Amino acid sequence: MSQGSNDLTDAMNGSNTAKQLIESISEKKPDSKPSTDIDSEKKPDSKSSTDIDSQKRNVFNLQEFTPISAIDTQVFGTITSGEQPKLIEAQWYKANTVYQILEVRKPNKEKRKGKNIVTTIVAKERGNGSDNIQSENFNKYSLDQQTIDKLQDYPKKGDGSNISSYLPSSGVVFSKGFFDALSSFQFKKFEQNEIITKQIEQNEITNFYHPIRTLLYSRKISQLISKTWWSYLEAQKNELWDKFIAGEWEDIINYEKDINPNYGFDILDGLIAREIFLYGGAEPPDYPDPENSFYSPLKDYSEKRDQARFLILPSSRSWQGISLSLLLAGQAYYQRVDNNKYHQISQPIFSTGEITMLHSLEVDWGKFQGDIKEIIINHEKPWVGYHIVIPYPPIPYGADPDAIKKWAWAKEEPGMSDFPFYRKEEVKDGEKVEDAKYLMDVDYFKPPYPYIPLSCT
C-alpha cells in the first residue's frame, strides 16, 4: 500500500484498528437513551448480556433479518464546547439529523440547449419516518407505490411511506439468503421474549462482507449505465425521446401502461439518469441552495449542538459531482404531477456515509472502465478518501438493445437470470443438492458482453 493509503487510514480511523472502531461504535454512555427495539426492552440501570458479549467478541449485533451496509457512517455530530464533533449512538435516525436529496424536474423557461432536466439540492431535517405532510422535513416527501415496491428489501426506519424512512441510505444490500449464510445466529432472551440476533465476526467482515459488497455495487453501477443506454435506444425507437425533451414526462409514464405498468417508469428513470451521467458528474446542480443554514461551519465548538449533518458541502471536492453522488445513493427523486408523490430514480448503490465521507465522483465520457484514486484532502471531518471516475462512453454502433436490457435487469439470485451474482453449491459429489447453500463466492460482477462499461472494482 502507498503512503497515501496509510495516511488515509489514520485520518479515517484515528490510527485505530477495525476492532477498535467497532468497540468505539458499541460504547454507550450510562445515561444514553436506548436506540433499538431490543435495547428498549432492557432495564435502564443494567447492561444486557448481549452488550457484554459484543464488547468482548467485537461483533455487530443486528436485529432479526435486517440487512446492513458498509460501516463507513461515522460523521460530524453532537458538539460539546471545547470538544471534537462526535456521532452518538443512532443519531443518524434522529428527527433533526440533516440530509440532502437531489430533486429533478423538467425544464421550463430556464432550459439550456442540450440539457433536459433541472436539478435542485434540497437539505432538510430527516423527520421521524412517519407520514406527515404538514412537517417541514422529509416526512412530507411521500413516495409513490412504484418506489415503495422497489425498496421492499432495503432497510427502513419508519413506516416506509416517505423519503425520511430510508435516510440514511443503506447502499446495496445483500439478499436475505446470502446474508444469513454470512452471519451466525444467536438466541437471546430478554424478559419473556426470545429474539434472534445476527452476529458478524471481524474475520467475516474483512474477508467476505466488504469485498463482496464492493463487487456488488460495481455490478449495480454497470447495470445502471446499461439501463440508461437501453432507455435511450428504446425512447428513440418509440418516439418517446421527443416527449422527453419536450418535458412531457407524464406521457412517458403512461406509455403502454395497460401492457406493462413499469415500462414508462423504466424509460423515464433511465433517461433522467442518463442526463445526470452526462452533466451531473462534472457540473454543480442548477439550484444548489448553498445559503441554507444547514451549510454553516461544521466545526463551531462555541455551543453544544445535538444535530448531525450528513451533507456534501459546497467546499468539498465532492460538490462538483453531487448530483451523481445522490443518484447513486438512491437520494435522487422527481415529483409526479398526477399524485404529487416522489419517485426514486434509482435504488441505492452507495450508502449516505460513503458519498458524504469516502467518495468523490466524476464521469469520463471516453472510457469503458472506471478508475479509483486515493486522495487525502483533510485530516479533519468530513473526509474524502477516494476519487472515483465512472465511465460513461457513447453507445457503441450496432449495440444490441436486447443484450443490454438482459444485463441491465439481471437478477442476482441463481436460477432467476442468466447472469446471477451469487453462487450456490447446487451439485455435491456429482449429485444435485435440493436445498443448495450459498457459497462465499460471486459469479457475474461484470457485464458478459463487450463494450458495456465496467464500473470501478
N, C-alpha and C positions, 0 to 999 in steps of 0.2 A: 504493500500500500504506500501511496505517496505521503509526503509530509502534510499535504493539504488534507488528506483523509484523517490523519491523526489529530490535526487542529480542529477539524470539524467534529470529531468525536468528543474532544474535550469541550468544545463550545456547547454542544447539544446536551451532553450528559454531565458536565461539570467534572470530568475525569472519573466519573463513576462507571462501574460495570453495569451490564444489563440487569444483573442481580440486584445491585444497589438501587437502580432506577425503580424496579418493581417494588422493592421494600419501601422506598420513599412514597410511591403512589399508595401503598397499602396502609401507611401510617395514619392513625386517627388521633385527633386531639381528644382528651377526655370529655370535653364539653361539646364536641361536634355533633351535628344532627345527622342521624342515620339517613342514608340515601336510597337504599334499595328495599324492596318488599321483604327480603329475608332479614335485612338489618332492622326493619321496623318492628319485627316480632321479638327482638332481643330486649332484655331488661336494660334500662338506661345506665345502670351502675355496674354493669358487668360486661366482659368480653366473651363472645361465644368461642367454642372450641374451633369453629371454622376460621376465625380471625387468627387464633394462635397457630393453628396448623399452617395457615397461609404464610405467616411470617417466618415460621421455621423452615418450610419447604420451598418458599419463594415461588408461589404459583398464582395464577389468576383464578379466582372463583367467579364463575359465570352462572347466571340464572338459567333455569331449565330451557334448553334448546334455543338459547339466544346467540346468534352469530356475533362475532366481534370483528373489528377492523384492526388496522395497524395500531401500535402502541405509541404513536407519534404525537398524541394530543396533550402535550404539556405546553401551556401558553401563559401569557400575562394574565393576571387575575387580581385577587384581593390585594390591596396595597395598604400596609400599615406604615405610619410615619417613620422614616428612617430605615425601612427595610426594603429588600428587593421584592418585586412582584412575585406572587406565588399562586398557583392554581389549587384551590382547596377541593376536597372530595366532591365529585359530581356537580361541580359548579357549572359545567357545560350545559346542564339541564335546567339551570335556574331561569326563572322568567325574565330577569333583567340582563341576562347574558346577550351580547350583541353579535349578530351575524350579518352577512351580506348575501344578496341574491342578484342575479342578472335578470332584469325584466326586458323582454324583447317585444317589439311591436312593429307593425307595418308602417312605412314612412307616410308622412303627409306632405306638407309643403317643403319640409327640410330634406327631402330625398336627394341624395348625391348620386351622380351618374355612376352606374356600375355597382352600387351598394343598395341592397333591397331590404334591409332591416334597420331599425333604430334601437340602440342599446342604452339601458339606464342601469346604474348601480343603485340598489336600494339597501340601506343599512338601517336595521331596526332591532329592537329587543326581541328575544325569542318568543316570549309568552309561555304559557303553561301547557301547550299542546291540546287545548280544548277549542271547540268551535265557537268563537265569539267575534262576530262581525263588528261589534262596537269598539273593540280594543284598537290601540294604535301600535300594535306589534304584529308579528307574523301569525298570530291566531286568526286574524281576519282574512288571511290569504287562503281561502278554501280551495281544495284540489278537485279536479273533475274525476269522474269514475274511472276513466281510462288510466289516469296516473295512479290512483289508489290500487287498481288491479295489478299494475306492473310492479308496485312496491310491496306486494304481499310478503315476499321473502326477505325484506330488508328490516333491520331493527328500527323500532319507533318508540318514542316516549310520549304518550298521549293517545288520543282516540284515533289518530291516523287520518283525520279528515282535512288537515291543513298542513301548510309548509312547516309550521313550528314543530310538529310531531317528528319530523325527520331531520331536525337540527340538533347536534352536528351531524353531517353526512357520514355514513359508515364507510363509504367507498365500496368496492366489490366485496361480496360476502361469499363464503364457501357454501356449497349445498349442505343441507342438514346431514345427509348420509356421510359425506366426506368429513364434515366437522365432527360427527360422532366417532368416526374411526380415528381421528387425530386426538380426541380427548379421552380422558378417563372419567368414569362416573363414580360419585360418592354419594351415599345416602346420609343426610344429616337430620337429626330430629330436633326441632325447635318447639318446645312445649308439647302440644298434641299433634303437630303437623309434621309429616315426613316430606322433605323436599329434596329433589335431585339437584345436585350441583355438578358442574363440569370443571375439570382442572386440566390446565395445560402446563406441563413441566417446562423448565428452561430449555432442556435439550430438544423438546418438540418444537418450541418457538424458533430457536436458532437454526435447526436443521431442516424443518419442514414448513412451518407456518409462513414465515416471512418469504422464503424463496419461492414457494409455490404460489403465494398470493401475488408476488411480483410478476410471475409468468401469466397469471390470470388477468391482471389488468393490462398487460401487454397485448394479450389476445383481444380484450374488450376494446382497446383503442383501435386496433387494426379492424375490428368488426364495425366500429362506429364510422371509421373512414369509408369502409365499404358500403355502409348504409347511405352515406351522403352521395357516393357515386351512383348507386342504384337509383336513388330518389331522383337525381338529376336526369339520368337516362330515361327513367320511366316518365318523368314530367315532360320531357321533350317529346316522347312518343305520344302521350295523351293530351298534348297541348295545355297541360297544367302549368308549364313554365310561364306562359303568358299571363295566366291568372296570378301567379306568384309575384311577378314583377309589377303587376297592376294593383297588388295589395288585396286581391280577392281571396283571402285565406279561408273564409267560410265555405266557398265553393269547392275548394280543395278538400276540406274536411268531409264534406258531404258527397264527394265524388264516389259513385258506385257503393254508397253506404249500405244499400239493401243486399248487395252481394257479399261484401266484406267490410264490416263496420270499422276496421282498423286501417284499411288501405289508405284512406285520405290522411289520417294522422301520421302514418309511416312516411308518406311522401313529404308532408309539410314539415315534420320534425327533421327529416333528412336535409331538406332544402335550407332550413334555418341553421342547422348545424354546419352545413357547407359554407354559408355566409360567415359564420364565426371562425371557421378554419381559414377562410380567405382574408378576413380583416381583423379578427379578434386576437390573433397571435402576434400582431405587430403594432397595433394601434390602440390607444386608450378608448374607453367607451364614449359614446356620443354625449351622454349626460352623466358625468362621474360623481356629482354630488359631493365634492370634496369639502364643502363648507359645513357639512353635517357635524354636529358637536361630538359625535362618536369618534371622529378622527383627531380629537385633541391629543396632545402629547401623552403617550402611554407611560412615561416614566416620571410622572408628577407624584413625588412622595410626600407632599406637604399635608395631605389629608388622607384619611382612611377611605378606601373605596371598595365596596363589596360588589364589584361588577367586572366580569371577564369579557374580553372582546376578541373574537376570532375573526380578524379582519386582514385583508391585504391593503396595506397603506399606500397612499399616493407617493410616498417617499421610497417605497420598496422597489427593488428591481422587478418584482413580480407584477407591478402595476400595468406595464405595457401589455401583458398577456392575461389580464384579469378576466376578460370575457371568456377566453378559452379555459382558464382555470376553473371558473364557476360552472361552465358547461360540463367539464369532465368530473366535477364533484357532484353533479346532479342538482346544482343550485341555479339552474337557468330555466326560466319559465316564460310563457306568454299567456295573456288573459284572453279567454274566449269571449266572443261577442254574444253568443246565444244564451249563456248562463252565468257570465261574469266570473267563472271559476278559472283557476290557474292550471295550466297543463305543463307538465315537466317535459322538456325537450329530449333529454337523455338521462337514463338511470345512472346512479353514482358509479364512478370508476376509482377516482382518488377520494380520500377522505378529506373532511374540512381541515383537520390538523396537517395533512400533507400539503395542501395548497397554501395554507397560511404560514407554515413554518419551514417546510422542507424543500418545495419545488418552485422554481420559476419556469414558465413555459414560453416557447417560441415555435413558430411554424416555418418550415422551409419548403418552398414550392418546387424545389428541384431535386429532392431526394426521395428514395423509396425506403430508406432505413433510417431510424432515428439515432440520436446521439445523446449521451449523458455526460455532463462535465461537472466535476466537483468544483465548487466555489466556496469562498468564505468571505462574507461581507462584514459581519459584525459579531463580536463575541457576546453581545447583549441580545436579549429577546426583543422582537421576534427575529429568528434567524432565517436565512435562505441557504440551504446546504447544497442543492444540486440545480443546475440549469439544464432543462430537457428541451431538445429540439425534436419536434414531432414532424414527420414527413407528410406532405400533402401535395403530391405531384399531380399534373394533369392526368385525366383518364386516358390510358393508352388507346390508340386507334385499334379498333377491332376487338375491344374488350367484350367478353360475353356477359351480358346482364344476368343471365340465369346462374352462371358460376359465381358472380359477385353476390347475388342475392342468397345463394346457398351458403356461402361462408358468412355473410353478414348476420343471418338469423340462425346460425348453427347452435343447437343446444349443447350444454356442457356434459350432460349425463350420457353414459354409454347406452347405446340402443335407441336413443332419441334423435340422433342425427348421424350423418356420415363422418362428421368431424368432432367427436367428443373431446372434452378437455380432461375429464377424469378417466382413470383406468380401474378395472375390477379384475379380480382373479376368477375369471369365468371358466377356465379349464385347469384342472389339477390332476396330476398323474394320468393324463390322457382322457379324463372324463369331464363332462360338463358339470359345473357347480351350480346347483339350483339357487342357493342363497349366496350369490357372489359377494365377496367383501372388497371394499375399496383398498387399492394399493396406494402407498405413499409415492406416487408417480404421476406424471401427466402425459397426455397424448398430444393433441393438436393445440399448441400455444402460438403457432404462427400460421399464416394462410397456406393452404395446399396448392394454390395457383400462383404462377409467376406474375410479377408486376403489381400485385396487390401490396400496398405498403406494409412494412414491418414497423411496429412501434418499438420503443426502447425496452430492452430486456435486461 
